[in-house]
Amino acid sequence: MLASLLGGMFLGNVDIAVVNVAIPSIRDHLHASGGELELIVSGYTLAYAMLLITGARLGEIRGRRRTYLAGLAVFTLSSLGCGLAPDGVTLVAARVIQGGGAALMVSQVLTGIQVTFDGEARRRALGAYTAVLGVSSVIGQALGGVLVSADVLGTGWRPIFLVNVPIGIVLLVASCVFLPADEDRGARKLDLRGVGLLSAALFLLVAPLVLGQDAGWPWWARASLAASLPAFALFAKAERDVARGGGEPLMNVALLARRQVALALVSQAVTRAGYFALLFVLALHLQQGLGESAVYAGLLPIAWVATFALAGPALGRAGARTRRLAAPVGALLMAVAFAGVAAGLQSTGWLVLLLGIGGIGYGAAFSGTLAHLTESVEAAYASDVSGLFNTTLQVGGTMGVAVFGTVYLALTDHTGTAHAAFGTTNAWLAAVSVAAAALMSLAGRPAGRVPYVTEGAGLLGRSAYGVDHGSRVTPSAGLPRGRGRTALHPCGEADGRVPADAQSQYAAPRSPARQTPARTDDAAGDAHPGR
């Protein structure tokens, strides 16, 4: 089952980067305009980022297996459309559809891991999740160049998309066989108003980030970024209104009120921004600044990506204290790597070593934060965690490229030397990584107050993949203390009731609820019900 899920995530992540090196070939064969070429790259990312949260909730409502298979089928068919596209406009449309299909399937992977596995098995699954992310990045970095250079039967760039078709078919067959059938969800509806508001807010945020830099940050890009803030505020208000009215919101925004969750997501966005910024700025520096070849610029970052893939499996076998410290220590290792480059250690040997250190650091920061989120948030909110985490990665990476790419280009124009601009940009990346380490340290601290939980309330029954989690509720650290005979629910309800979205999937008949104080395990940083 895990292999089927991770296979879909592998395809989705490979196609984020694989097209970059094929752009010159696409331009020559399709005579695509500059705007079309930009949308061929960014259209996928835009659709992917906009639909991750919606895809996660759709899996919760319609069934994760069904949604995953639908996303995989859309991705496979749109890959065929990309490979056969006769012109730039058709390729842009197919890439947007491909990004939507990728969002539907990738958003089910982390949710499936959280609700299906527990304890040591979950840590191993998360380690495999991190390893696949790293491996897919390595392959995406190299596969595009290899396939385009091979020019199979004179097809040029087309095999980078057509290769997805047989792999997608194999994964579809395997998923039909190995993924457990969905349980009956009953009459549950998708919050279409929330989908519209969130999609609009993400479009206003992401579109100028992926298109504004090359356009020189025109007025519409700045206006769009400014408009995204009230759009997100309107979405949050609408979701709270739906929850208060007894409906089923697209996203439980009250989850963001948890200090540990909010800090973990912000820190993950910051480290992701640093990673994507490095890849972008390094490619510019090596090719435009130093005149190195595209092959050299593409192979050098593999040192970072390969060591990133090692951290997840290693952390899965580590103890609780090591897992808690992994995220802040990893961010500090990233700062060391950036600081070394800023100090002038920019020969090939030094770059390979420092990129390797940075990759280990980012792998530890990524895996540590992911483990913290999945262990500290109830399985009933797995779809919310999956959507928020994956969207945070996409937005953070896009912001990193936009902000630090602009910084590097401005410094290059100002100083006139590529080395100075590259060094200064890495100094800023080091400072940002130190800030991320501080945020991760705060996110991992146990709560100072003892929460009260409701035993027997039936929050966790049988998961979407048929795994019985029992009647015990494991609250996230940081929930306010219950008052009198009531307990505050993780989504903010103070009467001990479970929201409709959690009830309909996870509720099971239990004994009458009673209030039990919880104890805090300082070693793991999680709260467990007292006996």
C-alpha positions as CSV (number, residue, x, y, z in Angstrom):
1,M,0.0,0.0,0.0
2,L,2.7,2.5,1.0
3,A,4.6,1.8,-2.2
4,S,1.6,2.6,-4.3
5,L,1.0,5.9,-2.5
6,L,4.7,6.9,-2.6
7,G,4.8,6.1,-6.3
8,G,2.2,8.7,-7.1
9,M,4.1,11.3,-5.0
10,F,7.3,10.4,-6.9
11,L,5.7,11.1,-10.2
12,G,4.2,14.4,-9.0
13,N,7.5,15.7,-7.6
14,V,9.6,14.6,-10.6
15,D,7.4,16.7,-12.9
16,I,7.9,19.9,-10.9
17,A,11.6,20.1,-12.0
18,V,11.9,17.8,-15.0
19,V,10.6,20.3,-17.5
20,N,13.1,23.1,-16.7
21,V,16.0,21.7,-18.8
22,A,13.6,20.9,-21.7
23,I,12.5,24.5,-22.2
24,P,15.0,25.3,-25.0
25,S,13.9,22.2,-26.9
26,I,10.2,23.0,-26.4
27,R,10.8,26.5,-27.7
28,D,12.6,25.3,-30.8
29,H,10.1,22.5,-31.7
30,L,6.8,24.3,-30.8
31,H,8.0,27.9,-31.5
32,A,6.4,28.8,-28.2
33,S,6.4,32.4,-27.0
34,G,8.2,33.6,-23.8
35,G,4.9,33.8,-22.0
36,E,3.9,30.3,-23.1
37,L,7.2,28.9,-21.9
38,E,6.8,30.5,-18.5
39,L,3.3,29.1,-18.1
40,I,4.5,25.6,-19.2
41,V,6.8,25.7,-16.1
42,S,4.7,27.7,-13.7
43,G,1.2,26.5,-14.7
44,Y,1.8,23.1,-13.1
45,T,3.1,24.7,-9.9
46,L,0.2,27.1,-9.7
47,A,-2.5,24.4,-10.1
48,Y,-0.6,22.1,-7.8
49,A,-0.4,24.6,-5.0
50,M,-4.0,25.8,-5.3
51,L,-5.6,22.3,-5.1
52,L,-3.6,20.6,-2.4
53,I,-5.9,21.6,0.5
54,T,-9.0,21.0,-1.6
55,G,-7.7,17.6,-2.7
56,A,-7.0,16.6,0.9
57,R,-10.6,17.4,2.0
58,L,-12.0,15.8,-1.1
59,G,-10.3,12.6,-0.1
60,E,-11.8,12.9,3.4
61,I,-15.3,13.3,1.9
62,R,-15.3,11.1,-1.2
63,G,-12.7,8.5,-0.1
64,R,-8.9,8.6,-0.2
65,R,-8.6,5.6,-2.5
66,R,-11.1,7.0,-5.0
67,T,-9.5,10.5,-5.0
68,Y,-6.0,9.1,-5.3
69,L,-6.9,6.9,-8.3
70,A,-8.8,9.8,-9.9
71,G,-5.8,12.1,-9.5
72,L,-3.4,9.4,-10.8
73,A,-5.6,8.8,-13.9
74,V,-5.9,12.6,-14.6
75,F,-2.1,12.9,-14.2
76,T,-1.4,10.0,-16.5
77,L,-3.8,11.2,-19.2
78,S,-2.6,14.8,-19.1
79,S,1.0,13.5,-19.3
80,L,0.0,11.9,-22.6
81,G,-1.6,15.2,-23.6
82,C,1.6,17.0,-22.8
83,G,3.7,14.6,-24.8
84,L,1.5,14.8,-27.8
85,A,0.8,18.6,-27.7
86,P,1.0,20.2,-31.1
87,D,1.5,23.8,-29.9
88,G,2.4,25.8,-26.9
89,V,-1.2,26.7,-25.8
90,T,-2.2,23.0,-25.7
91,L,0.9,22.2,-23.7
92,V,0.1,24.9,-21.2
93,A,-3.4,23.6,-20.8
94,A,-2.2,20.0,-20.3
95,R,0.4,21.1,-17.8
96,V,-2.3,22.9,-15.7
97,I,-4.5,19.8,-15.7
98,Q,-1.4,17.7,-14.9
99,G,-0.7,19.9,-11.8
100,G,-4.3,19.5,-10.7
101,G,-4.1,15.7,-11.0
102,A,-0.8,15.7,-9.1
103,A,-2.4,17.7,-6.2
104,L,-5.3,15.2,-5.9
105,M,-3.0,12.2,-5.6
106,V,-0.2,13.8,-3.5
107,S,-2.6,15.2,-1.0
108,Q,-3.7,11.7,-0.1
109,V,-0.2,10.3,0.7
110,L,0.6,12.1,4.0
111,T,-3.0,11.7,5.1
112,G,-2.8,7.9,4.4
113,I,0.4,7.6,6.4
114,Q,-1.0,9.5,9.4
115,V,-4.3,7.5,9.7
116,T,-2.9,4.1,8.7
117,F,0.3,3.9,10.6
118,D,1.2,4.5,14.3
119,G,4.3,4.6,16.4
120,E,7.4,3.0,14.9
121,A,5.6,2.0,11.7
122,R,4.6,5.6,11.2
123,R,8.1,6.8,11.7
124,R,9.4,4.3,9.1
125,A,6.7,5.4,6.7
126,L,7.6,9.1,7.2
127,G,11.2,8.2,6.6
128,A,10.3,6.5,3.3
129,Y,8.2,9.6,2.5
130,T,11.2,11.9,3.0
131,A,13.5,9.5,1.0
132,V,11.2,9.4,-2.0
133,L,11.0,13.2,-1.9
134,G,14.8,13.3,-2.1
135,V,15.2,10.6,-4.7
136,S,12.4,12.2,-6.9
137,S,14.2,15.5,-6.8
138,V,17.5,13.9,-7.9
139,I,15.8,12.1,-10.8
140,G,13.8,15.1,-11.8
141,Q,17.1,17.1,-11.8
142,A,18.8,14.6,-14.1
143,L,16.1,12.9,-16.1
144,G,15.0,15.8,-18.1
145,G,18.5,16.4,-19.5
146,V,19.1,12.8,-20.2
147,L,15.8,12.3,-22.1
148,V,16.1,15.5,-24.1
149,S,19.8,14.8,-25.0
150,A,18.9,11.2,-26.1
151,D,16.3,12.6,-28.6
152,V,14.6,9.2,-28.8
153,L,13.4,8.7,-32.4
154,G,13.7,12.5,-33.0
155,T,11.0,13.3,-30.4
156,G,13.2,15.8,-28.6
157,W,11.5,16.9,-25.3
158,R,8.3,14.8,-25.6
159,P,9.7,11.7,-23.7
160,I,9.9,13.7,-20.4
161,F,6.1,13.5,-20.3
162,L,5.4,10.3,-22.2
163,V,7.6,8.3,-19.8
164,N,4.9,9.0,-17.1
165,V,2.2,7.1,-19.1
166,P,3.5,3.5,-18.6
167,I,4.5,4.2,-15.0
168,G,1.1,5.7,-14.3
169,I,-0.7,2.7,-15.7
170,V,1.4,0.3,-13.6
171,L,0.7,2.4,-10.5
172,L,-3.0,2.5,-11.3
173,V,-3.2,-1.3,-11.5
174,A,-1.1,-1.7,-8.3
175,S,-3.2,0.9,-6.4
176,C,-6.4,-0.8,-7.4
177,V,-5.1,-4.1,-6.0
178,F,-3.3,-2.9,-2.8
179,L,-5.1,0.2,-1.6
180,P,-8.0,-0.8,0.8
181,A,-11.5,0.1,-0.3
182,D,-13.0,3.3,1.1
183,E,-15.6,3.2,3.8
184,D,-19.0,4.6,3.2
185,R,-18.8,8.4,3.8
186,G,-22.5,9.0,3.8
187,A,-24.0,12.2,2.5
188,R,-21.1,14.7,2.9
189,K,-20.7,17.8,0.8
190,L,-17.6,19.7,-0.2
191,D,-17.5,23.3,1.0
192,L,-17.6,24.9,-2.5
193,R,-17.6,28.4,-1.1
194,G,-14.4,27.6,0.8
195,V,-12.9,26.1,-2.3
196,G,-13.6,29.2,-4.3
197,L,-12.3,31.6,-1.6
198,L,-9.2,29.6,-0.9
199,S,-8.4,29.1,-4.6
200,A,-8.8,32.8,-5.2
201,A,-6.5,33.7,-2.2
202,L,-3.8,31.2,-3.3
203,F,-4.0,32.4,-6.9
204,L,-3.5,36.0,-5.7
205,L,-0.5,34.9,-3.7
206,V,1.2,32.4,-5.9
207,A,0.6,33.8,-9.4
208,P,2.7,37.0,-8.8
209,L,5.4,35.0,-7.1
210,V,5.8,32.7,-10.1
211,L,5.3,35.3,-12.8
212,G,6.2,38.6,-11.2
213,Q,10.0,38.3,-11.1
214,D,10.5,37.8,-14.9
215,A,8.0,40.6,-15.5
216,G,10.0,43.0,-13.4
217,W,7.4,43.1,-10.6
218,P,4.8,45.2,-12.4
219,W,1.9,46.9,-10.5
220,W,-0.5,44.0,-10.9
221,A,2.0,41.7,-9.2
222,R,2.3,44.0,-6.1
223,A,-1.5,44.6,-6.1
224,S,-2.2,40.8,-6.3
225,L,0.1,40.1,-3.3
226,A,-1.6,42.9,-1.3
227,A,-5.0,41.6,-2.2
228,S,-4.2,38.0,-1.1
229,L,-4.1,39.1,2.6
230,P,-7.8,40.2,2.9
231,A,-8.7,37.2,0.7
232,F,-7.1,34.8,3.2
233,A,-8.9,36.6,6.0
234,L,-12.2,36.3,4.3
235,F,-11.6,32.6,3.7
236,A,-10.8,32.1,7.5
237,K,-13.9,33.9,8.5
238,A,-16.1,31.9,6.1
239,E,-14.6,28.6,7.4
240,R,-15.3,29.6,11.0
241,D,-18.9,30.6,10.1
242,V,-19.4,27.2,8.5
243,A,-18.0,25.4,11.6
244,R,-20.2,27.4,13.9
245,G,-23.2,26.7,11.8
246,G,-22.7,22.9,12.2
247,G,-21.4,22.5,8.6
248,E,-18.3,20.9,7.3
249,P,-15.6,23.4,6.4
250,L,-13.0,22.9,3.8
251,M,-10.3,23.4,6.4
252,N,-10.4,23.5,10.2
253,V,-8.7,26.9,10.6
254,A,-8.8,26.6,14.4
255,L,-5.9,24.1,13.9
256,L,-3.7,27.1,13.1
257,A,-4.4,28.6,16.6
258,R,-2.2,25.8,18.1
259,R,1.1,27.4,18.7
260,Q,3.1,24.2,17.8
261,V,1.3,23.8,14.5
262,A,1.6,27.4,13.4
263,L,5.3,27.6,14.3
264,A,6.1,24.3,12.7
265,L,4.4,25.4,9.4
266,V,6.1,28.8,9.4
267,S,9.5,27.3,10.1
268,Q,8.9,24.7,7.3
269,A,8.0,27.5,4.9
270,V,11.2,29.3,5.8
271,T,13.5,26.3,5.3
272,R,11.8,25.4,2.1
273,A,12.3,28.9,0.9
274,G,16.0,28.7,1.6
275,Y,16.3,25.3,-0.2
276,F,14.5,26.5,-3.4
277,A,16.3,29.8,-3.3
278,L,19.6,28.0,-3.2
279,L,18.8,25.8,-6.2
280,F,17.6,28.9,-8.2
281,V,20.4,31.2,-7.2
282,L,23.1,28.6,-7.6
283,A,22.0,27.8,-11.1
284,L,22.0,31.5,-12.1
285,H,25.4,32.0,-10.4
286,L,27.1,29.0,-12.1
287,Q,25.8,29.5,-15.6
288,Q,25.3,33.3,-15.9
289,G,27.9,34.4,-13.4
290,L,30.7,31.9,-13.9
291,G,29.9,30.6,-17.4
292,E,29.6,26.9,-16.4
293,S,27.6,24.5,-18.4
294,A,24.0,23.5,-17.8
295,V,25.1,19.9,-17.1
296,Y,27.6,21.1,-14.4
297,A,24.9,23.4,-12.9
298,G,22.4,20.5,-12.9
299,L,24.7,17.9,-11.3
300,L,26.2,20.0,-8.5
301,P,23.0,20.3,-6.4
302,I,22.6,16.5,-6.3
303,A,25.0,16.6,-3.4
304,W,22.3,18.5,-1.4
305,V,19.3,16.4,-2.7
306,A,21.0,13.0,-2.2
307,T,22.0,13.7,1.4
308,F,18.5,15.1,2.1
309,A,17.1,11.6,1.2
310,L,19.3,10.0,3.9
311,A,18.0,11.9,6.9
312,G,14.4,10.7,6.9
313,P,15.1,6.9,7.3
314,A,17.8,7.6,9.8
315,L,15.5,9.8,11.9
316,G,12.8,7.1,11.8
317,R,15.1,4.8,13.8
318,A,16.2,7.5,16.3
319,G,14.9,8.0,19.9
320,A,12.3,10.6,21.0
321,R,14.8,13.2,22.1
322,T,16.8,13.0,18.9
323,R,13.6,13.4,16.8
324,R,12.6,16.5,18.9
325,L,16.0,18.1,18.4
326,A,16.4,17.1,14.7
327,A,14.4,20.0,13.3
328,P,16.3,23.0,15.0
329,V,19.7,21.3,14.7
330,G,19.0,20.6,11.0
331,A,18.1,24.3,10.4
332,L,21.4,25.3,12.1
333,L,23.3,22.9,9.8
334,M,21.7,24.6,6.8
335,A,22.9,27.9,8.3
336,V,26.4,26.5,8.5
337,A,26.3,25.5,4.8
338,F,25.1,28.9,3.7
339,A,27.6,30.7,5.9
340,G,30.4,28.7,4.5
341,V,29.5,29.7,0.9
342,A,29.1,33.3,2.1
343,A,32.6,33.1,3.5
344,G,34.0,32.4,0.1
345,L,34.3,28.6,0.1
346,Q,33.0,28.4,-3.5
347,S,35.3,26.0,-5.3
348,T,33.8,22.8,-6.6
349,G,35.1,20.7,-3.7
350,W,33.9,23.1,-1.0
351,L,30.5,23.5,-2.7
352,V,29.9,19.7,-2.9
353,L,30.8,19.4,0.8
354,L,28.7,22.4,2.0
355,L,25.8,21.3,-0.2
356,G,26.0,17.9,1.4
357,I,25.9,19.4,4.9
358,G,23.0,21.6,3.9
359,G,21.1,18.6,2.5
360,I,21.6,16.6,5.7
361,G,20.4,19.7,7.7
362,Y,17.3,20.2,5.5
363,G,16.5,16.5,5.6
364,A,16.6,16.6,9.4
365,A,14.6,19.8,9.6
366,F,12.0,18.5,7.2
367,S,11.6,15.1,8.8
368,G,11.7,16.4,12.3
369,T,8.9,19.0,11.6
370,L,6.8,16.4,9.7
371,A,7.1,13.9,12.6
372,H,6.2,16.7,15.1
373,L,3.1,17.6,13.1
374,T,1.8,14.0,12.6
375,E,2.5,13.0,16.2
376,S,1.0,16.1,17.8
377,V,-2.2,16.4,15.8
378,E,-5.1,13.9,16.1
379,A,-5.7,11.6,13.1
380,A,-9.1,13.1,12.7
381,Y,-7.3,16.1,11.3
382,A,-5.0,14.2,9.0
383,S,-6.5,15.8,5.9
384,D,-6.0,19.3,7.3
385,V,-2.4,18.5,8.2
386,S,-1.7,17.1,4.8
387,G,-3.2,20.0,2.9
388,L,-1.6,22.6,5.1
389,F,1.9,21.0,5.1
390,N,2.0,20.4,1.3
391,T,0.6,23.8,0.5
392,T,3.2,25.4,2.9
393,L,6.0,23.6,1.0
394,Q,4.8,24.9,-2.4
395,V,4.2,28.5,-1.2
396,G,7.4,28.6,0.8
397,G,9.5,27.3,-2.1
398,T,7.9,29.8,-4.6
399,M,8.5,32.7,-2.2
400,G,12.1,31.7,-1.7
401,V,12.8,31.8,-5.5
402,A,10.9,35.1,-5.9
403,V,12.5,36.9,-2.9
404,F,16.1,35.7,-3.0
405,G,16.2,35.5,-6.8
406,T,15.3,39.1,-6.9
407,V,17.9,39.9,-4.2
408,Y,20.6,38.1,-6.1
409,L,19.9,39.8,-9.4
410,A,19.7,43.2,-7.7
411,L,23.0,42.6,-6.0
412,T,24.6,41.5,-9.2
413,D,23.5,44.7,-10.9
414,H,24.6,46.8,-7.9
415,T,28.0,45.2,-7.2
416,G,28.9,44.1,-10.7
417,T,30.5,40.8,-9.4
418,A,28.8,37.5,-9.3
419,H,30.9,36.2,-6.4
420,A,30.0,39.1,-4.1
421,A,26.3,38.9,-4.9
422,F,26.3,35.1,-4.4
423,G,28.1,35.4,-1.1
424,T,25.8,38.1,0.2
425,T,22.7,36.2,-0.8
426,N,24.0,33.1,1.1
427,A,24.6,35.3,4.1
428,W,21.0,36.3,4.1
429,L,20.0,32.6,3.7
430,A,22.1,31.7,6.7
431,A,20.4,34.3,8.8
432,V,17.0,33.1,7.7
433,S,18.0,29.5,8.6
434,V,18.9,30.6,12.1
435,A,15.5,32.2,12.5
436,A,13.9,28.9,11.3
437,A,15.9,27.0,13.9
438,A,14.5,29.3,16.6
439,L,11.0,28.8,15.4
440,M,11.4,25.0,15.3
441,S,12.8,25.0,18.8
442,L,9.7,26.9,20.1
443,A,7.4,24.6,18.1
444,G,8.9,21.5,19.8
445,R,8.6,22.7,23.4
446,P,6.0,20.8,25.5
447,A,3.0,22.8,26.6
448,G,3.3,24.4,30.1
449,R,-0.3,23.7,31.1
450,V,-2.0,20.3,31.6
451,P,-4.8,19.8,29.1
452,Y,-8.0,17.9,29.9
453,V,-9.3,15.4,27.5
454,T,-12.5,13.5,27.0
455,E,-12.1,9.7,27.2
456,G,-14.7,7.6,25.4
457,A,-16.0,10.4,23.3
458,G,-15.3,8.5,20.1
459,L,-13.1,11.0,18.3
460,L,-10.9,8.3,16.9
461,G,-12.7,5.2,15.7
462,R,-11.8,3.3,12.6
463,S,-9.6,5.2,10.1
464,A,-10.3,5.7,6.4
465,Y,-8.0,2.8,5.6
466,G,-9.6,0.5,8.0
467,V,-7.1,0.8,10.9
468,D,-8.6,0.7,14.4
469,H,-7.1,3.5,16.5
470,G,-9.2,2.6,19.5
471,S,-11.1,4.9,21.9
472,R,-8.2,6.8,23.3
473,V,-7.9,10.4,22.3
474,T,-4.4,11.8,22.1
475,P,-4.7,15.6,22.3
476,S,-2.2,17.9,20.9
477,A,0.0,19.8,23.3
478,G,-1.1,23.3,24.0
479,L,-4.9,22.9,24.2
480,P,-6.5,25.1,26.8
481,R,-7.5,23.6,30.1
482,G,-11.1,22.3,30.3
483,R,-13.5,24.2,32.6
484,G,-15.9,22.4,35.0
485,R,-17.4,19.4,33.3
486,T,-16.5,20.4,29.8
487,A,-13.4,19.9,27.6
488,L,-12.2,22.1,24.8
489,H,-12.2,20.2,21.5
490,P,-9.1,20.6,19.2
491,C,-11.2,22.7,16.8
492,G,-12.3,25.1,19.5
493,E,-15.6,23.7,20.7
494,A,-15.9,24.0,24.5
495,D,-18.8,21.6,25.1
496,G,-16.9,18.3,24.4
497,R,-18.8,17.8,21.1
498,V,-16.9,16.5,18.1
499,P,-17.4,18.5,14.9
500,A,-19.5,16.9,12.1
501,D,-16.4,16.2,9.9
502,A,-14.7,14.2,12.7
503,Q,-17.9,12.5,13.8
504,S,-18.9,11.2,10.5
505,Q,-15.7,9.4,9.8
506,Y,-14.2,8.6,13.1
507,A,-17.0,8.4,15.6
508,A,-17.8,5.0,17.1
509,P,-20.2,4.2,20.0
510,R,-18.4,4.5,23.3
511,S,-19.1,4.6,26.9
512,P,-20.3,7.9,28.5
513,A,-17.7,10.6,28.4
514,R,-15.7,11.4,31.5
515,Q,-13.1,13.9,32.1
516,T,-9.6,12.8,32.8
517,P,-6.5,15.0,33.3
518,A,-3.7,14.3,31.0
519,R,0.0,14.0,31.7
520,T,2.8,15.3,29.6
521,D,5.6,13.2,28.5
522,D,8.6,15.6,28.4
523,A,10.7,13.2,26.5
524,A,8.4,13.1,23.5
525,G,6.7,16.4,23.9
526,D,3.2,14.9,23.4
527,A,0.3,14.7,25.8
528,H,-1.2,11.3,26.7
529,P,-4.3,10.5,28.6
530,G,-3.8,9.7,32.2
531,R,-4.8,6.3,33.4
